[in-house]
Amino acid sequence: MPLSMCQIGSTVILKDFMLSPELINRLYCLGMIKGAFIKVISVEYNGPMTIELLGSKIALGYDIISNIQVVTSKYHS
């Protein structure tokens, strides 16, 4: 499912990207790698989403979050 469909407070696992190689590289530099745990902090309808990743908060636009695939996490809070 795309990250854009996740609700506030949910923790998911990054599965895949459908973005340009340049953007994927920038996200990798932030620690956004396959298998990373992402917690959704806030989200606006068709707008930016704030996530927590490795203890840092990052805001991402809708065009980006709609092209990041995630799976739900049952074991991480």
DSSP file (Angstrom, degrees, kcal/mol; ACC not computed):
  #  RESIDUE AA STRUCTURE BP1 BP2  ACC     N-H-->O    O-->H-N    N-H-->O    O-->H-N    TCO  KAPPA ALPHA  PHI   PSI    X-CA   Y-CA   Z-CA
    1    1 A M              0   0    0      0, 0.0    69,-3.0     0, 0.0     2,-0.1   0.000 360.0 360.0 360.0 150.6    0.0    0.0    0.0
    2    2 A P  B >   -A   69   0A   0      0, 0.0     3,-1.9     0, 0.0    67,-0.2  -0.451 360.0-123.1 -73.6 147.8    1.3    3.5   -0.6
    3    3 A L  G >  S+     0   0    0     65,-2.7     3,-1.9    62,-0.7    63,-0.2   0.811 108.4  71.5 -57.3 -30.8    2.5    5.5    2.4
    4    4 A S  G 3  S+     0   0    0     61,-1.3    -1,-0.3     1,-0.3    42,-0.2   0.677  91.9  57.8 -61.8 -17.6   -0.1    8.2    1.6
    5    5 A M  G <  S+     0   0    0     -3,-1.9    -1,-0.3    60,-0.2    -2,-0.2   0.473  83.6 107.8 -91.7  -2.9   -2.8    5.8    2.8
    6    6 A C    <   -     0   0    0     -3,-1.9     2,-0.2    -4,-0.2     3,-0.1  -0.467  64.1-130.8 -80.0 148.4   -1.4    5.4    6.3
    7    7 A Q    >   -     0   0    0     -2,-0.1     3,-2.0     1,-0.1    33,-0.3  -0.580  34.3 -80.8 -97.3 159.3   -3.1    7.0    9.3
    8    8 A I  T 3  S+     0   0    0      1,-0.3    33,-0.2    -2,-0.2    -1,-0.1  -0.307 116.4  22.8 -56.3 134.1   -1.6    9.1   12.0
    9    9 A G  T 3  S+     0   0    0     31,-2.9    -1,-0.3     1,-0.3     2,-0.2   0.226  91.5 127.6  93.0 -13.8    0.0    7.0   14.7
   10   10 A S    <   -     0   0    0     -3,-2.0    30,-2.6    30,-0.1     2,-0.5  -0.491  47.8-148.7 -79.0 147.5    0.6    4.0   12.5
   11   11 A T  E     +B   39   0A   0     62,-0.2    62,-1.4    28,-0.2     2,-0.3  -0.971  23.5 173.7-115.2 129.0    4.0    2.4   12.1
   12   12 A V  E     -BC  38  72A   0     26,-2.8    26,-3.0    -2,-0.5     2,-0.5  -0.807  29.5-118.7-130.5 168.4    4.8    0.7    8.8
   13   13 A I  E     -BC  37  71A   0     58,-3.1    58,-2.2    -2,-0.3     2,-0.3  -0.944  31.0-117.6-113.4 129.7    7.8   -0.9    7.1
   14   14 A L  E     + C   0  70A   0     22,-2.6    21,-2.8    -2,-0.5    56,-0.3  -0.480  37.4 170.0 -67.9 127.3    9.2    0.6    3.9
   15   15 A K  E     -     0   0A   0     54,-3.0     2,-0.3     1,-0.4    55,-0.2   0.822  54.0 -21.2-105.5 -47.4    8.9   -2.0    1.1
   16   16 A D  E     - C   0  69A   0     53,-1.7    53,-2.9    17,-0.1    -1,-0.4  -0.989  49.1-128.3-163.3 161.3    9.8   -0.2   -2.1
   17   17 A F  E     - C   0  68A   0     -2,-0.3    51,-0.2    51,-0.2     7,-0.0  -0.909   6.1-169.8-116.1 145.9   10.1    3.1   -4.0
   18   18 A M        +     0   0    0     49,-2.5     2,-0.2    -2,-0.3    50,-0.1  -0.510  57.0 108.9-126.1  61.6    8.6    4.1   -7.3
   19   19 A L  S    S-     0   0    0      1,-0.1    -2,-0.1     2,-0.0    45,-0.0  -0.746  77.9 -73.7-130.0 171.8   10.6    7.4   -7.6
   20   20 A S     >  -     0   0    0     -2,-0.2     4,-2.6     1,-0.1     5,-0.2  -0.356  44.6-115.6 -66.3 150.9   13.4    8.7   -9.7
   21   21 A P  H  > S+     0   0    0      0, 0.0     4,-2.2     0, 0.0     5,-0.1   0.849 116.0  55.3 -57.0 -34.8   16.9    7.3   -8.9
   22   22 A E  H  > S+     0   0    0      2,-0.2     4,-1.7     1,-0.2     5,-0.1   0.915 110.3  43.9 -65.1 -43.1   18.0   10.8   -7.8
   23   23 A L  H  > S+     0   0    0      2,-0.2     4,-2.4     1,-0.2    -1,-0.2   0.891 111.3  53.9 -69.9 -39.3   15.1   11.2   -5.3
   24   24 A I  H  X S+     0   0    0     -4,-2.6     4,-2.6     1,-0.2    -2,-0.2   0.917 107.7  51.7 -59.6 -42.2   15.6    7.6   -4.0
   25   25 A N  H  X S+     0   0    0     -4,-2.2     4,-1.9     1,-0.2    -1,-0.2   0.899 108.7  50.2 -61.8 -41.2   19.3    8.5   -3.3
   26   26 A R  H  X S+     0   0    0     -4,-1.7     4,-0.7     2,-0.2    -1,-0.2   0.898 111.7  48.0 -63.9 -40.3   18.3   11.6   -1.4
   27   27 A L  H ><>S+     0   0    0     -4,-2.4     5,-2.4     1,-0.2     3,-0.8   0.889 107.6  55.5 -68.5 -38.5   15.9    9.5    0.7
   28   28 A Y  H ><5S+     0   0    0     -4,-2.6     3,-1.9     1,-0.2    -1,-0.2   0.900 102.5  57.3 -56.5 -41.3   18.6    6.8    1.3
   29   29 A C  H 3<5S+     0   0    0     -4,-1.9    -1,-0.2     1,-0.3    -2,-0.2   0.757 103.7  53.2 -63.4 -24.2   20.8    9.6    2.7
   30   30 A L  T <<5S-     0   0    0     -3,-0.8    -1,-0.3    -4,-0.7    -2,-0.2   0.460 127.8-100.1 -86.8  -2.8   18.0   10.4    5.3
   31   31 A G  T < 5S+     0   0    0     -3,-1.9     2,-1.5    -4,-0.3    -3,-0.2   0.526  76.3 142.8  95.9   7.9   18.0    6.7    6.3
   32   32 A M      < +     0   0    0     -5,-2.4     2,-0.3    -6,-0.1    -1,-0.2  -0.645  25.0 149.2 -86.0  88.5   15.0    5.7    4.3
   33   33 A I    >   -     0   0    0     -2,-1.5     3,-2.3    -3,-0.1   -19,-0.3  -0.800  57.6 -78.2-118.1 159.8   16.0    2.2    3.2
   34   34 A K  T 3  S+     0   0    0     -2,-0.3   -19,-0.2     1,-0.3     3,-0.1  -0.349 120.5  27.0 -58.0 132.3   14.0   -0.9    2.5
   35   35 A G  T 3  S+     0   0    0    -21,-2.8    -1,-0.3     1,-0.3   -20,-0.1   0.299  88.5 138.5  95.5  -7.5   13.0   -2.5    5.8
   36   36 A A    <   -     0   0    0     -3,-2.3   -22,-2.6   -22,-0.1     2,-0.4  -0.418  55.4-120.5 -71.4 144.6   13.1    0.8    7.8
   37   37 A F  E     -B   13   0A   0    -24,-0.2    17,-0.4    -2,-0.1     2,-0.4  -0.740  29.5-168.7 -85.8 132.0   10.3    1.5   10.3
   38   38 A I  E     -B   12   0A   0    -26,-3.0   -26,-2.8    -2,-0.4     2,-0.5  -0.987   6.9-160.4-124.5 127.6    8.3    4.7    9.6
   39   39 A K  E     -BD  11  52A   0     13,-2.1    13,-2.8    -2,-0.4     2,-0.6  -0.933  18.7-132.0-108.6 130.8    5.9    6.2   12.1
   40   40 A V  E     + D   0  51A   0    -30,-2.6   -31,-2.9    -2,-0.5    11,-0.2  -0.706  28.4 172.8 -83.4 119.9    3.2    8.6   10.7
   41   41 A I  E     -     0   0A   0      9,-2.9     2,-0.3    -2,-0.6    10,-0.2   0.872  64.1 -12.3 -94.0 -47.6    3.2   11.8   12.9
   42   42 A S  E     - D   0  50A   0      8,-1.7     8,-2.6   -34,-0.1    -1,-0.4  -0.986  58.3-171.2-152.9 158.1    0.8   14.0   10.9
   43   43 A V  E     - D   0  49A   0     -2,-0.3     2,-0.4     6,-0.2     6,-0.2  -0.985  10.8-152.0-154.2 141.7   -0.9   14.1    7.5
   44   44 A E    >   -     0   0    0      4,-1.7     3,-2.3    -2,-0.3     2,-0.2  -0.880  43.5 -91.9-110.1 146.2   -2.9   16.5    5.4
   45   45 A Y  T 3  S-     0   0    0     -2,-0.4    17,-0.1     1,-0.3    -2,-0.0  -0.418 109.2 -14.4 -60.1 120.8   -5.4   15.4    2.8
   46   46 A N  T 3  S+     0   0    0     -2,-0.2    -1,-0.3     1,-0.2    16,-0.2   0.776 128.5  93.6  52.3  29.8   -3.5   15.3   -0.5
   47   47 A G  S <  S-     0   0    0     -3,-2.3    -1,-0.2     1,-0.2    13,-0.1  -0.498  82.5 -39.7-130.6-160.6   -0.8   17.3    1.3
   48   48 A P        -     0   0    0      0, 0.0    -4,-1.7     0, 0.0     2,-0.4  -0.250  45.9-150.9 -70.6 156.3    2.4   16.8    3.2
   49   49 A M  E     -DE  43  60A   0     11,-2.7    11,-2.8    -6,-0.2     2,-0.5  -0.983   4.6-146.3-125.3 137.1    3.0   14.0    5.7
   50   50 A T  E     -DE  42  59A   0     -8,-2.6    -9,-2.9    -2,-0.4    -8,-1.7  -0.918  24.7-179.2-103.3 128.1    5.3   14.2    8.7
   51   51 A I  E     -DE  40  58A   0      7,-3.0     7,-2.6    -2,-0.5     2,-0.5  -0.834  26.4-129.8-122.1 160.0    7.0   10.9    9.6
   52   52 A E  E     +DE  39  57A   0    -13,-2.8   -13,-2.1    -2,-0.3     2,-0.4  -0.962  31.1 171.3-109.5 127.6    9.4    9.8   12.2
   53   53 A L  E >   - E   0  56A   0      3,-3.0     3,-1.9    -2,-0.5   -15,-0.1  -0.971  68.6 -17.3-139.7 118.5   12.4    7.9   10.9
   54   54 A L  T 3  S-     0   0    0    -17,-0.4     3,-0.1    -2,-0.4    -1,-0.1   0.851 128.5 -51.4  54.7  38.0   15.4    6.9   13.0
   55   55 A G  T 3  S+     0   0    0      1,-0.3     2,-0.3     0, 0.0    -1,-0.3   0.413 119.1 105.2  83.5  -2.2   14.4    9.4   15.7
   56   56 A S  E <   -E   53   0A   0     -3,-1.9    -3,-3.0     2,-0.0     2,-0.5  -0.841  66.3-130.1-111.3 149.3   14.1   12.4   13.3
   57   57 A K  E     -E   52   0A   0     -2,-0.3     2,-0.4    -5,-0.2    -5,-0.2  -0.847  27.1-176.2 -98.3 133.7   11.0   14.0   11.9
   58   58 A I  E     -E   51   0A   0     -7,-2.6    -7,-3.0    -2,-0.5     2,-0.5  -0.993  16.8-146.2-132.1 133.6   10.8   14.4    8.2
   59   59 A A  E     -E   50   0A   0     -2,-0.4     2,-0.4    -9,-0.2    -9,-0.2  -0.879  20.3-175.6-100.8 131.2    8.1   16.2    6.1
   60   60 A L  E     -E   49   0A   0    -11,-2.8   -11,-2.7    -2,-0.5    -2,-0.0  -0.972  22.2-118.8-127.9 141.2    7.4   14.7    2.6
   61   61 A G    >>  -     0   0    0     -2,-0.4     4,-2.4   -13,-0.2     3,-0.8  -0.272  29.6-106.8 -74.8 163.5    5.1   15.9   -0.1
   62   62 A Y  H 3> S+     0   0    0      1,-0.3     4,-2.2     2,-0.2     5,-0.2   0.861 117.0  59.7 -60.0 -39.1    2.1   14.0   -1.4
   63   63 A D  H 34 S+     0   0    0      1,-0.2    -1,-0.3     2,-0.2     4,-0.1   0.826 112.0  41.6 -61.0 -30.0    3.8   13.2   -4.8
   64   64 A I  H X4 S+     0   0    0     -3,-0.8     3,-1.8     2,-0.1    -2,-0.2   0.937 114.1  47.8 -81.4 -51.0    6.6   11.4   -2.8
   65   65 A I  H >< S+     0   0    0     -4,-2.4   -61,-1.3     1,-0.3     3,-1.0   0.780 105.8  59.4 -66.0 -25.0    4.5    9.6   -0.2
   66   66 A S  T 3< S+     0   0    0     -4,-2.2    -1,-0.3    -5,-0.2    -2,-0.1   0.619 107.1  48.7 -76.7 -10.0    2.1    8.3   -2.9
   67   67 A N  T <  S+     0   0    0     -3,-1.8   -49,-2.5    -5,-0.2     2,-0.5   0.142  90.6  90.9-115.3  18.3    5.0    6.6   -4.5
   68   68 A I  E <   - C   0  17A   0     -3,-1.0   -65,-2.7   -51,-0.2     2,-0.4  -0.972  66.7-148.4-113.0 121.1    6.5    4.9   -1.5
   69   69 A Q  E     +AC   2  16A   0    -53,-2.9   -54,-3.0    -2,-0.5   -53,-1.7  -0.735  22.3 173.3 -92.6 135.5    5.2    1.4   -0.8
   70   70 A V  E     - C   0  14A   0    -69,-3.0     2,-0.3    -2,-0.4   -56,-0.2  -0.886  21.9-145.0-134.2 164.3    4.9    0.1    2.7
   71   71 A V  E     - C   0  13A   0    -58,-2.2   -58,-3.1    -2,-0.3     2,-0.1  -0.939  34.9 -98.0-126.0 153.9    3.6   -2.9    4.7
   72   72 A T  E     - C   0  12A   0     -2,-0.3     2,-0.5   -60,-0.2   -60,-0.2  -0.365  30.5-137.9 -72.0 151.1    2.0   -2.8    8.1
   73   73 A S        -     0   0    0    -62,-1.4   -62,-0.2     3,-0.1    -1,-0.1  -0.946  19.6-179.3-112.7 124.7    4.1   -3.6   11.1
   74   74 A K  S    S+     0   0    0     -2,-0.5    -1,-0.1     1,-0.1   -62,-0.0   0.651  81.7  44.8 -91.7 -18.0    2.6   -5.8   13.8
   75   75 A Y  S    S+     0   0    0      1,-0.0     2,-0.4     2,-0.0    -1,-0.1   0.369  97.1  72.5-114.2   4.5    5.6   -5.9   16.2
   76   76 A H              0   0    0    -65,-0.1   -65,-0.2     1,-0.1    -3,-0.1  -0.977 360.0 360.0-125.9 132.7    6.8   -2.3   16.3
   77   77 A S              0   0    0     -2,-0.4    -1,-0.1   -67,-0.1    -3,-0.0   0.414 360.0 360.0-115.8 360.0    5.1    0.6   18.2
